[in-house]
Every structure is written in C-alpha cells, then in structure tokens.
C-alpha cells in the first residue's frame, strides 16, 4: 500500500513564519499534507511530480471576490474559479448580497442562500465560501442561523449604499437594494448589524474570533457632492476623474465612523476592506490607536498595489474605491512593508466588455465598477513585492495564513502537516507580459494589460488534485463549499 497519493519533490517550501524557503518534498494522502521533508521515497507514492526547484507557496486564500455580480453565479463559479487556479488561489471567499445584480432579488437569506449554494455546487475549480451582507432588518435576525446552519461567519456592510449606487448616484435606494418600504440602509442599520454580529459572537463563543464584519468604507454624501463637482467642472477625465469624484478623505471619514460604531457596539472583529489611499490607511491606523480593544484587520487589493490612474489600461480600471494616483500606491506599499497590512486580495469581479462600458465608451461615469484579477494575485504580489524587498514568507502570510485564520479556514493557509494539500508551484524568475486573452476569466480586458510580471504560477494543487498543470487548467471541478469553521 502506498504511503502517499502524491509526492511533489524538489521544491522550495515557502512558509508564513520564516522569510526564506526550505528545500523539501511534500507528501499528500487523502487530500491532506502528511509529510514535509527532504528525501521522501518516490516509490511510496501513486503519483510523483518533479517540482524542478520551483517555489511551493501555500494556496492563496483570496478573501475578497465577487462571483455572480454581473454574470450568472453558476457561470462565474466555473469560469472565474479557473482564473483563480491560474493565480495560485485555492480558496475564494466571495461576497453576496440581496438586491440588484447578483441574484437580482430581495428577501430573507433562508430562502436565498440555498439558491446561492445550489447555483455554485459542483462547478468550482477551487474551494469557496461566502460572506453575506445583511441588507434589511430580517437579515440581522438571521445571523445566528447562518452561522449555525450554513457555516457563514463573516458579514459585510457597504457604507456608501445609503445614497449612492454601485456605479454612481442613485435616487431610489430601496428599489436598488430591494429592501422593504420604511427601512433604510444607513448608519443606524450598520449599528444594528454590528450589534447582531456581536450577539452571535456571544452565542457561539468558540467561534468568536472567527465571526467578523467587513466594511466597504466610503461616504455617500461626500462622493455625491464631489461627483457633481467633477462632472460640472469637466476638467478631468477617465480614471483621474473617477478618483477625484470619490476622494480619499471620503474613505478616511467612513473608516472613522465605522470604527466608532464598532467601539460603541462592542464588536471587536472588524475588517477594513480595500483601503486604497494614504488617507484611508492613515485613518485606519489612527482608529487602531484610538480603540486598541478593537481587532482591526486592514485589507489592500492587488489592483491598488500594481496600477495607478495613469498606468492602468483605460477605464476598464474603474473600481470602488477607485484606483489612485501614484503617491497613494507608494503609501500603500510603505504600510505593507511596515507590517500594517493584514492581507492582500484580488476583489475579483468579472465584468465583461458589453456590460462594462457605456456609450460613449470613454465616459468613466457610465462604465460599470469592478474588474477581475485573481489570476494575477500571487504572481503580481511576488513580482512587485520582490522588487521592493518583500520576503516570500511575507507573501505567504499576506495571501494565505492571515486570511485563513481570520475567516475560520482552520485547515488552510500553510504548507504544513495535517492541513489541506492546497499549494502552488511558482517560477520566480519567469518574466511575462499580462494579456487579457491569456486569462481563463471571461472578461475580455484587464487594467493590467501590458504589465510585465516576473513570477509565474505553473501548477496549482487543491487538496492534492492538480487543477493547474504547466499553466493550463486541468481535470474537472474539485472545489467544495467551505462551511466554517473548516476543521476537516
């Protein structure tokens, strides 16, 4: 009887708790890593993969994606999970809410979430979980059942939806969000969401550290006023105009409000999403000092680390919060290298060409918000991070270990004995040019078009199954829904 299902030999194993890789083999049995050591006997394995001296990174836990926002969820689950495999992502945590886009319906999650699970089941090439957004009062009441019955332990608030839509101004939020008449999606609702999540943490104390609230921090009133100013002035165009219409201090103010509400409600597990600017990071760090009892986690996207308003390839780079000027990109990197960023994500939201661009195509205010990027997550962070002195161990910590621990993926996040055999092989010395046509995503463009990266994911393993082989997606979908906490 074989000792291993798979042995991957001759790799540099990257770990989150040490800067340099260690040469070793990886032995896999029944979907778990059972040995990490040099010199494993290949005769004891059904399958032997020669790693060829490449780096073995833990599979990325991409804690921020949006499957099904513009395309049917069943379609996105398949195609965008293929893009995940290209980027070394083995666990995708994707946001879901009621209202326009996504399933285009309102109602309680006890009716809607089973539809979400059915639409995605059996279609994904990577493991996946869902963050849910309580959009109306009834959703707050459903939080304990979502934790208990479905393993949903993370929730979201979109702070700008109170009087601003997904792509710009919106006059009828109740219709857009599909919430009952007489209800408002506003600061009071956000407070009650926090109280509901804190009540769930107290009800399930063994999960308290893994039940959290994530916030998209922008301030609707400031964005509405600045959008009008930018459009009326007419001096700025493209991504520069969009950044000016959603100014960084709008982020900073929302971070401050969210933080005080967390203090008021006693909810300590707060995730500040996709901080895009120096001012947003400054506010986040000030709030951490003001409220040291709040366990803030700070997130940055690979898009905001790689591209700015002048280097991104056209208004396909429209996203919320916007891509920023180069000085903001440099500020984000400075904070990341200083250990002030907890994880990096793709914020992958596939928006195909015919949906993305309005008429005229060059009007940024008519374009849809969001773009894909999971396929560039690990290659992008290694490429740009290595140039700036970011260690491989830090990459593993930012992309795998930290988000896995926060979001209850107890069997994910590291190449270690007893954990799931989720890892990828990376050639750190392979220079290549980003071309949208090479992506498995159905999105026909990318704001990273023409960017030169210096690391390439060649193979991705999900629970020991090779789902990417020599750069090509392989086999059938093996991904599973991750009801959290994931313990085995």
C-alpha positions, 0 to 999 in steps of 0.5 A: 500500500502506498504511503502517499497519493502524491509526492511533489519533490524538489521544491522550495517550501515557502512558509508564513513564519520564516522569510526564506524557503526550505528545500523539501518534498511534500507528501499528500494522502487523502487530500491532506499534507502528511509529510514535509521533508527532504528525501521522501521515497518516490516509490511510496507514492501513486503519483510523483511530480518533479517540482524542478526547484520551483517555489511551493507557496501555500494556496492563496486564500483570496478573501475578497471576490465577487462571483455572480455580480454581473454574470450568472453565479453558476457561470462565474463559479466555473469560469472565474474559479479557473482564473483563480487556479491560474493565480495560485488561489485555492480558496475564494471567499466571495461576497453576496448580497440581496438586491440588484445584480447578483441574484437580482432579488430581495428577501430573507437569506433562508430562502436565498442562500440555498439558491446561492449554494445550489447555483455554485455546487459542483462547478468550482475549480477551487474551494469557496465560501461566502460572506453575506451582507445583511441588507434589511432588518430580517437579515440581522435576525438571521445571523445566528442561523447562518452561522449555525446552519450554513457555516457563514461567519463573516458579514459585510456592510457597504457604507456608501449604499445609503445614497449612492449606487454601485456605479454612481448616484442613485435616487431610489435606494430601496428599489436598488437594494430591494429592501422593504418600504420604511427601512433604510440602509444607513448608519443606524442599520450598520449599528444594528448589524454590528450589534447582531454580529456581536450577539452571535459572537456571544452565542457561539463563543468558540467561534468568536474570533472567527465571526467578523464584519467587513466594511466597504468604507466610503461616504455617500454624501461626500462622493455625491457632492464631489461627483457633481463637482467633477462632472460640472467642472469637466476638467478631468477625465477617465480614471483621474476623474473617477478618483477625484469624484470619490476622494480619499478623505471620503474613505478616511471619514467612513473608516472613522465612523465605522470604527466608532460604531464598532467601539460603541457596539462592542464588536471587536472583529472588524475588517477594513476592506480595500483601503486604497489611499494614504488617507484611508490607511492613515485613518485606519491606523489612527482608529487602531490607536484610538480603540486598541480593544478593537481587532482591526484587520486592514485589507489592500487589493492587488489592483491598488498595489500594481496600477495607478490612474495613469498606468492602468489600461483605460477605464476598464480600471474603474473600481470602488474605491477607485484606483489612485494616483501614484503617491497613494500606491507608494503609501500603500506599499510603505504600510505593507512593508511596515507590517500594517497590512493584514492581507492582500486580495484580488476583489475579483469581479468579472465584468465583461466588455458589453456590460462594462462600458457605456456609450460613449465608451470613454465616459468613466461615469457610465462604465460599470465598477469592478474588474477581475484579477485573481489570476494575477494575485500571487504572481503580481504580489511576488513580482512587485513585492520582490522588487521592493524587498518583500520576503516570500514568507511575507507573501505567504502570510499576506495571501494565505495564513492571515486570511485563513485564520481570520475567516475560520479556514482552520485547515488552510493557509500553510504548507504544513502537516495535517492541513489541506494539500492546497499549494502552488508551484511558482517560477520566480524568475519567469518574466511575462507580459499580462494579456487579457486573452491569456486569462481563463476569466471571461472578461475580455480586458484587464487594467493590467494589460501590458504589465510585465510580471516576473513570477509565474504560477505553473501548477496549482494543487487543491487538496492534492488534485492538480487543477493547474498543470504547466499553466493550463487548467486541468481535470474537472471541478474539485472545489467544495463549499467551505462551511466554517469553521473548516476543521476537516 
